[in-house]
Amino acid sequence: MHPESRMWFYGLQQPLTDAQAAVLRELMNDFVGQWKAHGAQLAAAYRLIGNQCLILAVDERQQQATGCSIDKSVHLLMEFGQHYGIDFFNRMLVFTADENGIQAYTPTALKAALVGGQIAPETPVMHTLAPTLGASGTGMIPLKESWAKRYL
């Protein structure tokens, strides 16, 4: 995907099971293959990271995503989440990644990890608010540069 592709980040507090991830991949493959805005095919792709974080992207140089088309992606994830009892829309989670995988922190858990020294202002966290793939860079930014810096 082009670096200027618009992106949306969705994260889960716990990873999907392998079976759930397989179902989600199948749904997403079908979805991005037929995702349209005002009848025009969107140049879209997704990436599932560690069975826990989903990035959805659209190259809007070809066709812009519209409110209705974005709503379709949201509804797809809401339905999947309702079926499996998971929430892709908890925007208060902070994600770190290391050799052990992805760790999601609620605000309370993040504060405790900061006090306990497991996390520091320089700890890389996922850049969940990046508007484009290019703006996301490596996908990680220091905690002190993220939206969660207010907990420092």
C-alpha positions in Angstrom: 0.0 0.0 0.0 1.1 3.5 -0.7 2.5 5.5 2.4 -0.3 8.0 2.0 -3.0 5.3 2.4 -5.5 6.2 5.1 -5.4 3.7 8.0 -7.5 2.6 10.9 -6.2 0.7 13.9 -8.2 -1.7 15.9 -6.8 -3.5 18.9 -8.0 -6.2 21.3 -7.2 -6.5 25.0 -6.4 -10.2 24.5 -5.3 -12.0 21.3 -7.7 -13.9 19.2 -7.5 -17.7 19.2 -6.0 -19.2 16.1 -9.4 -20.3 15.0 -10.9 -16.8 15.5 -8.0 -15.3 13.7 -8.6 -17.6 10.7 -12.2 -16.6 10.6 -11.3 -12.9 10.8 -8.7 -13.3 8.0 -11.3 -14.9 5.8 -13.8 -12.2 6.5 -11.3 -9.4 5.9 -10.0 -11.0 2.7 -13.6 -11.1 1.4 -14.3 -7.6 2.7 -11.3 -5.8 1.2 -11.8 -7.6 -2.1 -15.2 -6.1 -2.5 -15.2 -2.9 -0.4 -16.7 -0.1 -2.4 -17.5 3.6 -2.0 -20.3 4.9 -4.2 -20.0 1.8 -6.4 -16.2 2.2 -6.9 -13.8 -0.4 -5.7 -11.5 0.7 -2.9 -7.8 -0.2 -3.1 -7.8 -1.7 0.4 -5.7 -4.0 2.5 -5.4 -5.2 6.1 -2.9 -6.7 8.4 -3.5 -8.7 11.5 -0.6 -8.4 13.9 -0.1 -11.0 16.6 -3.8 -12.0 16.4 -4.4 -8.9 18.5 -4.1 -5.7 16.3 -5.8 -5.1 13.0 -4.8 -2.4 10.6 -7.1 -1.5 7.8 -5.9 0.8 5.0 -7.3 2.4 1.8 -5.2 4.1 -0.9 -7.4 7.1 -1.3 -5.4 8.4 -4.3 -7.6 6.0 -6.3 -10.9 6.3 -4.6 -11.8 8.0 -1.3 -13.5 6.0 1.5 -16.8 7.6 2.4 -18.7 7.6 5.6 -21.0 4.8 4.4 -18.0 2.7 3.3 -16.2 3.2 6.6 -19.4 2.4 8.5 -19.4 -1.0 6.6 -16.0 -1.8 8.0 -17.0 -0.8 11.5 -20.2 -2.9 11.3 -18.2 -5.9 10.1 -15.9 -5.7 13.1 -18.7 -5.0 15.5 -20.6 -8.1 14.3 -17.5 -10.2 14.6 -16.8 -8.9 18.0 -20.4 -9.5 19.2 -20.2 -13.1 17.9 -17.0 -13.8 19.8 -17.5 -11.5 22.8 -14.6 -9.2 22.0 -14.2 -5.5 21.6 -12.2 -3.9 18.7 -13.4 -0.4 19.8 -11.8 0.1 23.2 -9.7 3.2 22.3 -8.2 3.4 25.8 -5.8 0.5 25.3 -2.1 1.1 24.9 -0.1 -1.6 23.1 3.5 -2.6 23.6 5.3 -5.3 21.6 8.4 -7.3 22.4 9.9 -10.7 21.9 7.0 -12.1 24.0 4.3 -10.6 21.7 1.8 -7.8 22.1 0.7 -6.5 25.5 -2.4 -4.4 25.9 -2.7 -2.1 28.9 -5.8 -0.4 30.2 -5.2 3.0 31.8 -5.1 1.5 35.3 -2.7 -1.3 34.2 -0.5 1.3 32.4 -0.3 3.5 35.5 0.7 0.4 37.6 3.3 -0.6 35.1 4.8 2.9 35.1 4.9 2.9 38.9 6.4 -0.6 38.9 9.1 0.3 36.3 7.9 -2.2 33.7 7.2 0.7 31.4 9.0 4.0 31.0 8.3 7.2 28.9 10.7 5.8 26.2 8.9 2.4 25.9 7.7 1.9 22.3 4.0 1.7 22.0 1.9 1.2 18.9 1.0 4.4 17.0 -2.8 3.8 17.1 -3.7 7.3 16.0 -1.6 7.6 12.9 -3.9 8.8 10.0 -1.8 7.2 7.2 0.6 4.3 6.8 3.4 6.7 6.2 2.6 8.7 9.4 2.7 5.4 11.3 6.4 5.0 10.5 7.5 1.7 12.0 4.2 1.5 13.8 5.8 2.3 17.1 6.4 5.6 18.9 7.7 6.3 22.4 5.0 6.3 25.1 5.9 10.0 25.8 4.9 10.9 22.3 1.6 9.0 22.2 -1.9 10.0 23.3 -1.2 8.1 26.5 1.5 10.5 27.6 -1.1 12.0 30.0 -0.6 9.0 32.2 3.1 9.8 32.7 
